[in-house]
C-alpha cells in the first residue's frame, strides 16, 4: 500500500524503497516494474513516410542515413539511400542506386557510412544475393554511383560495413557473410585486400565493430577479436540463431541478440520464439539473459547503445499464423531492467534500424515488410519515426490555468491543436477569424503567447476559424467558413463559403496563402488535420459541400489542392485525424470512416447508437492508432463515447447520461491512452457546468470525474500534449444571459 501511495513519484520510490520494504521478498520485482515506467515515457514526435522500403539506419555527425530498396526482390528495382537532418527532421537528399548495369534485377542497400561528403555502402543484389560494395557522392551526382565491385558468389547473402580511421589509414571494411565470412578492405581507390574468417571451420559471422583497441566480429557461430591487421587474437565459439546485429558499450563490452526457440517447428511456421541477450566482456566472458517470454515470435533487426550504456533494440513480434499481422517494437534494456514498447502502426510492420542521438530514438518502420515471401503489392512503404522522451504525469483533471480573451464584444474559440511544444487556438473575435499561437512549458509555468492574428472583413457573427494545426516552424494552418458578401475581395458564391489558409506566426504574422472553397450552395469546413510525415507534407480538410460530406487535401508549402473527395453522404464531416505512421485518415460526422492516403474509403466504422438522433462530433487517436469517436444525442441528456481498434473493430462504448442537456465534442487521451471527455450544458443557472471524466483505456470504465461549476465555459475541443501531457480545453464564456453577442473566448489547462 505504501508503494502504491507514492507510485506517482518514481524517483522518490527508488530512493525510499529499501527503508519502506525491509526484507519483503518481492521488493526487487516492485522496483523493477517501477523502473520500467521511468524508461517507458517516450512518444512519437515526428514521422517521415516514404514509398521505398527503408530497412537499415546509420549515424553520422550531422545527419541520419537510411537505406533499403524500392520494391520486393521478386520485382526488382534500385536500391535507395537517403539522409535526414536530425536538427530539423527534414529530408536532405535521396538517391536511387541502380543495379541493372551490373546485370542484376534488383538491389538492396544494407548499411552506409559517411566520410565527410562521401558515402560507403554495402548491400546485396538480386537474384542470387550477391554481395555489393559501392561508393556514393550524392552532391556531385544524384542519379549514378561509383561501383567498386559486386562479389558474385551467389552463396553470399549480404554485407555489413564499417568506416575505420586511424593515424595512417582511412579505410572502409566490408564483412561479407553467407557461404563464408570474409572481411574486404577498401580505400578511396578501391579494393586493397581481404581476410577469410572461415578458415577455422566457422563461417557465419554477420556484424562487426571497433572498440578502440580491436575489431569485434559476431555471428551465429561465435565471437572473434581481431587486431588492426585483422588477425584473430581471441575466439569464442558457440552455436546460436538470430545473431543479427551487435553493439558495444563504453567499456568495450559486446551486446548481441539471439533467439530462444522453445518449440522447434518448421521454418515457416515457428510456434514460439523469444529474444535472448548475450553480453561479453573484452576477455569474452559472456552472460546470457532472456528478454521476452511471450506467445508468437520475437525477432531483432537492429540495436544500439547510448552514452549511458542503455541498450535499445528494434524488432518485430509475429503471431503464430503465417498470414497474421506483425507488430514493430522497441525494447530498452539496462542492468536487468527492460521495457518493450509497441509502435502500433496499424498493420503488418517491422521496426528494423535504430539510432539514438541526444536522447531521441530514430527508427525505421516497414509496413508489410515480410521476408517470408509476401506478395509484392502488399508493401505499403516505410517511415522514419522520431521518438522523444517525455515527462508525463497522471492527470488529476485539476484546473491550473483559466485564460480569457475579451478584447472584443464577442469572442469564442472553436479549435486547438498541439505540435511538440506549440499550441494553436482559433475562433472568432467581433466577427473576424482569430488565430493564436502559444508556447507550452510544463511544470508550474503556464503557456506564453507567441503571437495572434486576425484577418478578413469586420462585423459579421457567422464568420469564424473552426479548427487549426501548428507545424514545427511556427506556421498555423486554419480553416473555417463565412457568409458575408465580401471576404478578402472575394464575393460569396453561395449561402456559405469555406476557407483554408497558412499563417506565418513568427515575428510579424501574415497570410502565406489563402484558398477559398466556393460553390453555388453551402460550403462549410469544420475540421483540419496535419500530415507532415507525407512525402509531400499536407493538411486534411473536412466539412460539407452543398449538403454532402467532403474530404480535401492541400499541400502545406503552397496550398495546392492534392485531392478532393465527395463521399456522397448527405450531411457533413465534423472532425478528422491522421495517423502519422501510415497516413491513414479517420473522419467523423454524419458517417465515421477510415480513408487511405489518397482519400479512398477503406472502412466504415460501425457506430452503434441507442437513439437515432446521434451527432458524431469528434475523433481522437491514441498512440496505437485506436479511434475514439465522441458526440451527443440531440433530444436527450445523453452523450456517447465509442472506441474502435486500429482494425476498425469496436473495443468498448459508453453512454453517459447527466441530469440536464449536455454536449460533448472532441476527446483527448493521456500517456496511458485513457480517454478524457468533457461535457457542458448551456443552462446558465447560475453558471454553465462543465463535467470532466477519465475513462479506462481498455474498458471505458470511469476512473475519475470532476465538475467545474464556476468557470462558466463551454468545451468545444480538447487535446493533450506538450512537455508533460497536459490537457487543454477551448470554448467560450457567455457573461450576458440575455445578449448572446457578448462573451469571452476561453482556454483551460488541466493538470
N, C-alpha and C positions, 0 to 999 in steps of 0.2 A: 504493500500500500504506500509506503514512504517513497518507493521508487516511482510509482505511478504519479504521485503528487508532484514530484519535481521533474517529471519526464520532459516537460516543455523547456527546461533549462539543461541541455545535454552536457555542456561543459561542466556545469556545477555537479551534475550527477557523477561524471567520471572522477572528479576530484574528491567527492564525498563518499563514493560507493564503499570503499573498504571499511570506513567507520560505521556506515549505516548497515551494511550487510553482515559484518562479522564473519563467521565461519559458515554462512549459508552455502550449501553445496552448489546451488545453481547460480551463484552471483556472477561467475565468469560468463555464463551464457547471457545473462542480462546485460552486462557491459558490452558484450559483442553485438547484440542486437541494437543497442543504442548507438554504437559507433557506425553501424550500417546507416542509421538515419543521418548521421553527420555527413558522410561522404555521398549520400544519395541525392543531395539537393542540387541537381543540375536541371536546366531546362533548355529546350531548343530555342536558340536565339535567332538564327538565320538559316535559310536554306537556299541553295542554288541548284536548280534542276537542269539536267542535260539529256539529250537524246542518246548519247553514247553510253556504253556500259563501263562506268568507272569502277575499277577493282582495286587499284593499288595507290598508295599515297606516300610521299616523301617530304621531308622537311628541308628547307634551305633558309638562309638568314632572313630574307625579306618577303618570302613567298612560299606558297604551298603548292607542291607539284602533285598532279594526279594523272593517272594513265590507265589505259584499258583498250577497248576495242569498240567498233561501231555496231557490228552485227554478231549473231550467233555463228559459231565456227562452221556450221553446215552451209551458211550463206556466203561467208567470206566478207571481204571489205577491209578497209585500212585499220591500222591501229590508231590510237589517239593519245595525245599528250596535251595537257593544259596546265595553267598556272592561275592562282588566286592571290591577290594582295591581301595579306592577313589583317592589315590595319583597317581596311575598308570593307573587306569581304566582298570584293568585286573582281570579276574575271580580268586577268592581264592579257592572256592570249590562249589560243587553242589551235593545235596543228594536227592535221590528218597525215599519218605516215603510211605511204603506200607500200605494198609488198609485191605487186604484180610484176615489177621489173626483175624480181628475184626468182620468178617462176612459181610463186605461191599464191593461193587463192585468198587467204585471209591472214590477219596479223593480230597479235595481242601484245601490247606493251606492258611489261610487268612492273618495272621499277626504273625511275630516273633519278639522277643526282646532278646537282648544278655545280659547275666550276666557273664562277663568275657568270658570264653570259653564255657559256657553252654547256650543253646538257648531254650526259652519257646515259644511255638507256639499254635495258635488256628486255627480252621477251621471247616469244616463240611464234612460229609460222605454221599455217595450216595448208594442206593436210600433212600429217606426219609428225607434228610437234617438233620441228627443227628449231634448235636454239638460235637466237638472233641478237646481235650486238650492234649498236649504231651510235653515231654522234650527231647532235642536232644543234643548229644555230637558229632559233626561231626569229630573231630580229633581222637577220640578213635574208632569210628565205623561209617564208611561212608555209610553203607547199611541198618542198622537197627536203631531203635529208642526205647526209653523207653516210653511206653504208660501209661499215668496216667489213663485216662478213656474216654469213649465215653458217652455222655449224650443222651441216646437212646430214647428221646421223639421225635417222628417223626414230631411233630409240630414245633420243634425248628429249625430255619433256619440256623443260623450262630453264630459266636462269634467275639468279639473284645477283644484284650488282652493288658495288661499293666504291666510292671515290676515296682515295687514300693519299695523304700528303705527309712527307717528312722533309728534312732539310735538303735532301738531294733528289727526291723523286716526287712527281705529281702524276699518279697513275690511276687508272680505272681497272678494277678487278671484277671479273665475272665468274661466278660459281655456276657451273652448268651441271645439272643433275638429271638422271634418267637411267640409261643403260650403264652409265658410270658417272662418277663425280670428278669434275676437273675444274681447276681454277686457271683462268686465262688472264693474262696481264697485258694492258694496253697503255700507251701514252698518246699524245696528240697526233703522233704519226701513224699509229695503228698497232698491230699485234707485236708483242715482244717475246713472250714465252708462255708455256703452260706447265702445270704441275698436276699429275694424276693422283687423286686421293684414294683411288680404289685399289691400289697395289696390295693393301693389306687384306684384301678379300671383302672388305666393307665398301659399299658403293652408294648408299642412299644418304647423302648429305645435302641439305636443302637451303640452309641460311647461314650467313656468317656476318661477323662484325669485328671491330678492333677495340681493345680495351686499354690503349695507350702503351701496352707492352707487347702483346701478342695478338694474332688473329685467332678468333674462336669460330669454329665451324661445327654445326649441329645438324642432325637429321634423324631419321628413324633408326639408323644403325649405331648412333653414339655421338660423342663429342671429341673433337680434335683441337689441340692447341698448337698453333704454328708460329714459327719465328718470322722475322722480317724477310727471310729468304724463302718462306713458305714451306719450310721443312717441319715435319711433325716432331714436337718436343714432348708431348704428353697425349695420351689417348685413353678414353673410357668407352668401352663397348657396351651397348645394350640393344635390345630389340623392342621397339615401341611402334605405335602407329599415331598418325596425326601430329607429328612434329613438323609443323608447317612454317614456323617463324621463331624468332628469338628476340631478346632484349638484354641489355647489360645495365646494371645499376652503377652508382658512383664508386662502389668498391671493386668493380670489375666482375661481380657475380653474374652468372648466366641464368636467365629465366627462359624456359620454353614450355609450350603446352604439349600435351599428349592426350590420346583418347583412351577411355576406360570402357571396354565393351563387355558388359556383364552377360549378355546373351548372344553368343556368336550365331549369326544368321547369314543369309545371302547378302552379297554386296549391295544389291539394290534396295532390299527391304530390311535394313537394320532395325532391330526392335528397340534397343536401348543403348545409348552411348553418352557417357558423361565426359567432362573435362577434368584432366589432371594437370598439375603444375609441378615441374621439377626445377629445383634451384641448385646450382652447382657453384662451389667456391672456385678460386683460382687453382686450387690443388685438385679440383674435380671430385671433391667430397660432396655428394648430392643427397638431397632430401626430397621426398615427394609429398604432394598434397592433393586431396580431392576437392575440386572447386564446385562441382554441381552434382546433384543426385536427384534427377527429375525423370519423368517419362519423356519419351521421344529421343531425339538425337541432338546433342550439342557439338558444334564444330567451331574451331577458332581459325580465323583467317589473318588477323593482324594483332600486333601487340607493341607496346612502347612503355618506357619508364620516364616519369617526370623528374624534376630536380630534387624532389623529396623522396625519391626511391619508391614512389607509389606506382603500382603496375596497372596498366589499362589494357584490356583485351577486347577485341571486337569479333563478333561471330554471328552464328545463327542457330536457332533451335528449330529442328524439324520434327513434325509429328510422325506417327508410325506409318501412315498411309503414304504411298508414293505420290499421290495427287493432292495431298494436304498442303496447306499454306505454311510457309516458313516465316519465322519472326526474327528480325535482326535485333541484336542486343549489344550492350556494352557491359563489361564486367570489370569492377575495380577491386584490387586486392592489395593489402599491405599488412604484414605481420599477422596473418591469420584472419584478418577482417575482410569480408568480401561484400560486394553489392552488385546485383545483377539488375540492369535497367533496360527494359524493352523500349525500342524506338517507335513501336506501334504504328507502322507505316501502311496500314490498310492493304494487306495483300502479301503475296509471296515475295519475301525480300531477304537480303543478307547484308550484314554490316561487315565490310571487308577490310579496307585500310583504315588506320587510325593514326593521328598525330596529336600530341598535346603540346600546347605553347601558351605561355602566360596564363596558365590555369584554365584555359579553354580547351575543349576537345573538338577536333575536326575529324569527321567520319565519312567514309564513302558508303553509301547505302544503295544497293542494287534492287530494283523492282523485278520480280520474276527471274532472278538470277538462279540458274539451275544447271549444274554441271552434269546432271544425270541424263540430259538429253531432252529438255523441254522443247516444245515446238518453237521455231524461230519467231513466229508472230506473237508469242506471249510476252516478249520483252517490252517493258514499259519505260525503259531508260533508267537513269540513275540520279542521285542527288548527293551533293556535298553538304553535310549538316554541321553547323557550328553549335556546340552546347556550351552554355555559360554557367558558372557556379552561382547559386542564389542563396539567400539567407531568409528563406521563408519561415514564418511562424504560424501557429494555429491562429486563425482569425476568430475573435470573440464577438464580431459584429458590433464593436463599440464605436460610437460616433466620436471621431477625434478632430474633425475639421468640417466646418459648415461655411461654404463660400456663397455669397450672393452678389449678383451683378444687377445694379439698379440705376445705370446711367441714363436709361430712357424710361418712358412711362410704362412700357410693356415689353418685357423680355422673358425669354424662356430658352432652355436647352433641350434639344431632341436627341443628339447623338454624341458619342465619345468613343475613343479607342486608344490603345496604348501600344507603343512600339519601343522596346528597350526601356529607356527612362524618359521617353517623351509621351505626353498625353495631349490629344486634341479634344476640344469640346466645340459643339456648334449648335446653332439655333437661330433665333431672330431677336432683333432689338429695334423697336419702333418701325417694324415693317421691312427691315433690311437684314439680309443674312449676316450673321455674326460668327466668326471663327476665332478660336483662341488656342494657343499652343503653350503647354506647361512642361516644366522640368520636374521630375519626381526624384526625391532624395531618400526617402525611407526614414526609419527611426522616429525621432521627435520632430523632424523637420517637415513642414507641410510643403506642398507643391509651390513653385515660384513661377509667375507668369513670364514667359519669354516674349510674347507679342500677341496682339489682337488685330483683327482686320474685318472691316465691313465693306460691302460693295453693293451695287445695284441702286435702284431709284428709291426714293423716300416714300414712307407713309402708306403702306398697304398691309393689312393684317395678315392675309394669307400669302406670305412671301417668306420662305424660311429655308435655311440649310437643315436638312433632315438627318444627315449622317456624315461622318468624316473618317479619314485614315491618315496617320502621320507616317512618313518614311524616316529613315535614319539620318537624312541630310537636312532635316528641318523644313521639309515641304509638307503641306497638308492638302489632301485630295478631298473634295467636298461635293455633295450632291443635294438636290432639293427641287422645289418647284415654285412657280409663281403664276399669278393670273392678272397682273397689271398689263395695261395696253403696251407699254414700252419698258423693256429691261435691257440696259446696255445697248441702246439703239436698235433693239430687235423687237418687232411687233409680235405679240402673242398670236400664234396661228389658230389655236382652238380656245376652249374654255380655260385650259391649264396647260402650261408648258414646263418641261424639266430642264435642269442644267447640271453639268458636271464640270469641275474646274480644278486646276492645280495652283496653289498659292505658295509662293516663297515667303516663309515666315521669318527669315533671317534679316536682321538689321532693319531694313525698310520693307515691310510686307508689300507684295504686289502679285497680281494675277500673272502667272506664266502662260496659261492658256485657259480658255473657257469654251465649252461646247453647249449648244442648245439642242434639245430634243423636241421636235415640233411636228405635230400632225394636226389635222382638222378637228380632232376630238380632244379628249383629256389625255394629257401625258403627265404622269406623276412618278418621281423617283423617290424611294423611301430608304434604301439601304445601299451601303458601299462596303467592299472588302478589298484588301490589298493582296497582291500576289507578286512579291518582289523576287521570289525564287524562280519564276518562269524564265525560259531562255530570253524572252523579251518581257521585262517587268511590266505589270499591267494592274489595272483596277477592275473590279467586277461591280456592275451596277444592276439593281433590281427595282422593279416598280410595275406600272401598268401603262399600256398604250391603247387608247380607245376601248378601255374596259377589259383588256386581255393581259395576261401575265407575260412579262418580258424580262430577259436577261441580256446584258450587254457587257462588252469588254473594251477597254480603251488603254492604249499604250501610255505608260507613265511619262515618258520623255516629251511627247508632243501631242498627246490626245487623239492620235489616230484610232479610229474605231477598228477593232480586231474581229469582233463578231457581234451579231445582233440576232437573238433567238426569240421568236414569239412562240411560246408553248401552247397557245391556243385556248387555254382555260380561261373562263370568264372570272374576272377579279383582279387581284394584284399580288405580287410578291412583296413582302414587307421587310425581309432581312436576308442576308447572305453571309456565309463564311467560307473561307478557302483553307483546305488542309495543306499546309506547306510542303510536306514530303511528297505528295502526289500531284498537287494542283487540282484535286477534285473539289467541286463546288457544291455546297449544300444550300438550298434556298427554301424559304418557308413563306406562307401566306395562305392564299386560297388552296394551294397544293404544297406539299413538302416533298422535295425531290433531291436526288443526287445527280450531278452532271459531271462529265469529264472535262478535260482542259479546253476542249473545243466547243463546249456548251451543249453537247449531246446528252440527252437524258439517259442515265444508266440504271436508275432505280427510283421508283416511287415509294416513299416510306408510308407504311400502312398505319396511319394515325387512327386510334380507336377512341371515340368520344361517347359520353353518356348523354349528350344533348346535340341537337342539330345546328345550334347557333354558335359553333365554336369559331373563335378568332385566333388563328395561329400567328403570333406576333414576333417571336424572336427565335433565333437559332444560336447555340453556343457549342463549340467543340472543346472536348477535353484533350489532354495530352496524348491520348491513344487514338484520337480521331472519332471517338463516340460523339453522337449528336444529341443535344438536349433541346427539345422543342417546348416552348412555353407560350401561354396565352390565357384567354378567359372566355367564358360563355356570356353571351350578350344579354341574356334575360334572367340571370340568376346571380347569386353571390359566390359562385364557384370559379376558381382558376385551376389550370391544369399544367402538369409537367410530365413529359414523356421522354425517356432516354432510349436511344437506339444505338446498338453497337456499330462498329465500323463495317460490319457485314450487312447492315440495314435491318437486323432483327431487333424486335422490341426487347429491352432489358428489364425495364420497370416503368410504371406510370403512377402518378399521384393526382387525385383531385383534392383541392384544398378549399373548403367552404368556410367563409367568415360571416359574422353577423350582419354585415351590410354589403352593398355592391362594391367590389374591388376590381382593380385592373392589374394585369401582370404583363410585362413586356420581356425584353431580353434578360437572361440569367447570367451568372458568372460561375466559374469553378475555382477552387483553391488548389494548392500544390498537391493535395491528396486526391484530387478530382471529385471531391464533394461538391454538390451543386448548391449555390446560394441564389435564392429568388427573393424578389421584392414585390410587394403588393401595396396599393394605395387606394384610398377612397376619395371621392370628390365631395363628400359630405363635410361641410365646414362648421361643425358644431362641437366645440368651438373652433377646433382646428382639424385639418386633414390628418389622418393617422396612417403611418407607414409601418407595415409589418414585414420583418425580415425572417427568413427561415433558412437553415442549413440542412440539406438532405444528404444522406449517406450515398457515397458514390456507387456502391454495389446494389443497394436495396431500395433506396429512395426514402427510407425511414427518417423521421425528424431527429436531428442531432442537437440543434439549437433554435430557439425562437427569441426574437427581440422586437418590441414595439417602440417606435419613435413617435411620441404623441405631440411634441411641441416644436418640431422643425417645420411643420406646415408646408411640406413639399411633396410633389409627385416623384415618381421614379420611372422614367420612360426608357432608360437604358442604363446598363451597368456592365462593368468589366473589371477583371482583376489583372494585376501586373505590377511592373516597376521592380524596385530592388528587393522588396520584402513581400511581394504578392498582395499588397493592399487591395481593397475593393473600393471602386469609385462609382458613384451614382449621380446621374444628372436628371434634372426636371425643372419645375418652376414652383414658386411660392406666390399664391394669389392673396395679397393682403386685403384687397377690397372684396367684400362679399356680394356687392351689387354691381360693380363695374368690372367686367372681365377684360377691359383694356388696361388694367393696372396689374402689375406683378413684377416679380424678380426671377431671374434665372438662378438656379442653384446647383452646387456641386457638393456632394457629401463624400467624406473619406471614412471608411470603416476599417478598424484595425483589431 
